[in-house]
Amino acid sequence: MAADLTEIIDDLPLVDHHVHGATAHDLSRRAFEELITESDRPVPGWMTSFDSQLGHAILRHCAPVLGLDPHPSPEEYLARRARLGAGEVNRRLLGAAGVGHYLLETGYRGEEILGPAGMAEVTGVPVDEVVRLEQVAERVAASGCGAGAFARRFAEALGERSRTARGLKTVVAYRHGLEFDPSPPSAAEVTEAAGRWLAEAEASGAGEARWRVTDPVLLRHLIWTGLERGLPLQFHTGFGDPDVDLRRADPLLLRGLIERAEPTGVPLMLLHCYPYHRNAGHLAHAYPNVHLDVGLGVTYTGARAAALVAESLEVAPFAKLLFSSDAWGPAELHHLGATLWRRATARVLGGFVAEGEWSAGQAARVASLVGAENAARVYGLSGAAAASRARSARREGGRFMG
């Protein structure tokens, strides 16, 4: 039964509901090592990023996809990667990930990575977009906008920018923290805050960084305008680069907003959550509009990912859990997001079955829910849900449907 469950999970066409593009150019060793850590500091000369759970996972799980034995040295791995070239590396690793649909968030350094069209071309699977609220606001400001017109211009730009998108995202956790006033600001408050922001940006000189929006009034306004748009709204929570103050990224701080937003019916998607994934599970348990994933944590915990997956399954309803990788840059991160989740899920659910706590059919169904069907429902991806159910039915011939 354990072997059968592993095969079922390995065959799932996953929906990666929060991911970024892969890099399309070759990477030096230094560049590669700086992209396999969430630190934004240079890697010290006395260490290597390969000496980490993520680094060891690359050498174990990505090396065979590139034609090497498992566990090569970093030097052997990077030499092989360079010989193949970025295009072939992407083709192999993305193809082997088994993802059937990507929801690509394009608001972070999008010019350096593949966009939706590029990812679709490389992978041959559907790719839809998730739009970052803060990026839209910053482009409105940079295009020339008076404070009094900002709210209207932002709403118009967001409507146009997200016309074909499947979801929205906010990085308020990075820009301010999650302990903000959950009520929507008044029109006068938004105009006043926009005036301060625009004046400070104009006075600070050239460069895109001057438009970075950090005012909590404006961030609240972006979120409430996003809620009015009606698309699922993703929140970065928990683990990330040093730009986030982890103490202020606990999803429990969103309780006030969750309760105020509940009447809208908009799904609130708590991303990553580690090390606060149990807190996120409580919120998903208590509030019907809350969903979560543990995507980035799975990738960075490597051989310990099963512990994280097991904890995510403790109190959160299984219909509220989703798969994501949050991969950005090296295709290794896209591949490992899927591979480590599959292995961890098979180990955890297989253990439940072996102990007689769950039936094999229940385990297969939960894996399909988390891996694809929940995202398909939340984001309206009917084809993805049907593909997942059909694959399971073909694979098992009805054996695990009880």
N, C-alpha and C positions, 0 to 999 in steps of 0.2 A: 504493500500500500504506500509506503514512504517513497519508493521509487516511482510509482505511478503519480503521486502528488507532485513530486519534483518535475516530472515530465510535463504535467499539466501547467504548472507555473512557468516553466521554461518556454512553453508554447504560447503563453498569453501575449497578444498584441497590445502592449501597454499604451496608456495615454499619459504622456508626460505633461502634466497640467501647468507646470511652471519651469521653464527652461530658457536659455539664451542660445545664441548661435555658436557654432564651432569656428575656430580660426581657420582661415583659408591659406595661410602662408607658413613657411617653415620657421621653426623656432630654434634659437640657440639654447645651449644647456642652461644658461643663466635665465633666459626668458621663460623656458619651460618650468624650471624650478620655482620661479616667482609666481607662476600661474597654478601651481598645485599646493598652494597655501593661501589661507585667508589673510595672512599678515600682509600689510602694505609696505613693510620695511625690506631692505635688501637682505638676502640670505647671507648670514655670516660666513666668512671663509672657512671656519673650523667645523662647519656642519653641512649637511645636504638635506633638502626637502624630501628625498627618497627615504630617509630614516624617520618614517612616520607611518601611521596606519594607512593613509592614502598612498604614500609612496610604495609601500610593500604590496598593496593591492594592485597597483599598476603593474609591478613586476610579476605578480602571480597571475592576474586575469587578463591583462592587455597584451602581455608578451606573446602568448600563443596565437592570438588573433593576428599579430604581425609576423608570425612565422618563426618565433623563438620558443625554446623550452621555457617552462615556468621558472621564475626566480633567477633571471640573468642579473648580471651587475648593471647598475645604472648606465655605465659607459657602453656596455653591449646594447642595452635597450635603446639608448639615444642614437647610437650609430645606425642601428637598424631602422629606426624612425626616419633619420636623415636620408638614408638610401632610398627608402620608399617614397618620400616626399609627402607634403601635407595632403595633397589630393587623394592619394592612395590610402594614407592613414585614415583620413576621414571616411572614405568609402568602406574600408574594412571595419573600423570600430563602430561607426554609426549603423552599418548594416547588421553587425552582429548583436547590437543592443536589443533588437526585436521590438522596437517602439513602433506602434501603428498610427500614432497621431501626436504631433507636437503642438503645444500652445506656447508660442515664443514671445517672451517679454523683450521688447526692443529698445527700452529706454536707457540702457547703460552701455556707453561706448559702442553704440551700434555700428559705427563706421569701421570698427576693427574686426568685426566678425560677420559671418554669413547672416543675411536677413531671411525673412520667410521664404522668398523665392529661391534663394541659394540653398537653404536647408531642404526644401522640397525637391530640388533638382538632385542633390546628393543622396538623399534617403529614399526618394520615390514614394513617400507617404504624405498624407495631408499635413499642412502646417498652417495654423491660424495664429492670429496675433493677440497679445495682451498689451494694452496701452498703459504706460506709466503716467499718472496724473501730473506729477511734478514736472515732467519733461514738457508736457503740453503747456502748462502755465508759464514755464520759463521761455518757451518759444513765443508765446503771445507777448510777454513783456519785452523780449528782445526785438520783436518786430515793430515796436513803437506803439505804445498804448497809454492813454491817460488813466489816472487812478479811478476816475468815475466810470470809465468804460470797461474796466478790467473784468468784472464779474460777468457781464454780458459777452464780452469777447471770449473769455475762457469757456463759457458754456457752449458757444457756437463752435469754437475750435475743437472742443472735446467731442461734440456730437459728430462733427465731420471726421475727425481723426479715428473715432471708434465705430464708424459706420458699419464696417465689416468685421470688427473685432469680436472676440468671444468673451473677453473679460477686461477688467481694469486692475491696476495695482497702485498702491501707495507705499512710499518709503518714509513715512512719517517717523518710523522708529529711528531712522538714521538722522533725519533732519531736526527732530526735536525730542523724540521719545514718545512712549505710548500713554503717558500720564497727562493727557490734555483734557481741557473742558470738552465734554462730549456733545454739548448743544451746538446747533448751527449758529454761526455768528450773524448779526444783523447786517443789513446792507450798508449802514453807516460805518460799522466796524470794519467791514471788508474794504470799503473805499479808503478809510483812514490808514489801514495797514498796507494797502497797495501803494498809497502815496509815499509812505516811509520807505517801502521796499524799492520802488522805482527811483526815488531820489538818491538813496544810498548806492544803488547800482550805477546810476549815471555819474555819481561823484567818484566812484572807485576806479574808473578808467576802463581800459580795453580788456577783452577776454571773456569767454563764455562763463567762467566761474562766477563773475559778478552777478549773474542772474539767478544764482542758486537760491531757492526759496526755503527759508527756515522759520519765518514768522508763524507762530502757532495759530494765530487767527486765520491767516491765509491757508495754512495746511488743513485746518478744520473746514474751511470753505471748499477746498478742493475735494475733500472726502464727501461732504454732503452733496456737492454737485455730482460727484460720481455715483452716489446712492440714487439720486434722481434719475440718472441715466439708466439704471435698472440692471446693468450687467453684473455678474459676480465680481466682487471686489476683494482682491488679494492684499494681505498685510504681511510685510516682512516682520517676523518676530524672532527673538532669540539670536543664535549664533550668526556671526557675520564678520566682516573685516573691522579693524579698529575704529572706523568711522562711526560705528554704533556703540553706544554706551549700554553694555549688556544689562546693567541694573535697571535700565529704563525700557528694556525690550521684552519684559515679561508680559505675555498675552493677558494675564489677569487684569492688567491695567486698562484693558479695553472693555471691561464689563459695562461701564456706563454707556459707552457708544453702542455696544451690542444690544442693550435693552432699548435704547432710544431708536435704533435702526430696525428692530424686529418687525414693527408694523409695515415696513417697506417690502418685506419678503425677499430682500436682496441677500443672496448667499455671501457670507463673510468667510473668506478663505485664509486661515492662519498658516503661514508658510514656515517650514523648517522647525521652529519651536524649541529645538534643543538648546539648553538643557531644561527648558520649561515645558517639555512635551506632556508631562502629566497634568500640569496646569491647563494646557490647551485641551487635553482630554476631558477635564472637568467642564470646561466651557461648552465643548461639543455635546457633552452629556446633558447639560442643563438647558441649552438654548437651541431651538430648531434651526436657526439661521447660521450656525457656526459649523465649519468644517476645518480639518487640519491635515497636514502632511508632516513627515519627518525627513524630507528629502535630503537637504544639505547635510544633516547629521549622519545619515546612512553612509554617504560617500566618505566623510571624514573619519568615521569610526571604523571603517574597514572590517577587519576580522571580528570586531565587537558589535557589528551592526545588528546581529540577532537580538542582543539585549535591548537595544533601542526599539526595534520593531515589536518585541514582546511587550515592552512597557507602553507603547502606543496603543496596544490592543486591550489594555486593562479596563478602562471605564468608558472610553469613547464608543458610541454606537458604530458598528461596522459600516453602516451606510454613510458615515461622516468622514471616513478616512480615505485619502487619495494618495496616489503615487506621484512623486516629482523627483527630478534630479538637481534642479537649479544649476545645471552645468553652464559654464561660460568659458569659451576659449578652446583648450585642448580637447579633442574628441574623446580622450581617455575619460574625462569627467562624465560625458554623456553615457559612455559605455558602462562605466562603473556604477553610475546611478541606477541603471537597470539591473546589471549583473548582481551587485551586492544586495539590492532589494529582493530579487528573486531567491538568492541563496538564503538570505536571512528569513524570508517569509516561509520558504519550504522547511527550513529547520524548525522554526517556531510552531507552525501549524502541524507539521509532521509529528512533533513532540506531543501536541494535544491529542492527535489521533492515536499514537502509540500508547499513550497513557489511558486511553478509553474515555477521555473527556469530551472529545468531538468525534462525529462520524467523518469518514473520508469525504462524503458529499458536502457536509458543512464546510470543511476546510477548503475544498475546491471552490465552493461558491463565494466564500469570503475573499479568497485570493483574487477571484475575478472581479468582485465588487471594488476592492481597493485598487487593483491594478488598472482597471479600465472603466467599469460600468458606472461607478459613482461620478467620475469626471464626465462621462458621456451624458449622464442625466443633468448634472449641474450646469454644464456649458452648452447643452443642446446638441451634442454630437451623436445623433441617432445612429449613424453608420458605424461608429466605434463600438457602441454598445452591442449592436447586432453582430458585428464581427467577433467580439469577445464571446458572446453566447454561442454563436455558431461553431467557433473553434472548439469550445469546451464540449459541445454536443457531439461533434465529429470525433473528437479525440476519445471520448469516454463511451460513446454509444449508449448513453443512458445509465451507465453503471453507478455513477456517483450522484444521481439525482434524488436519492432518498434522504 
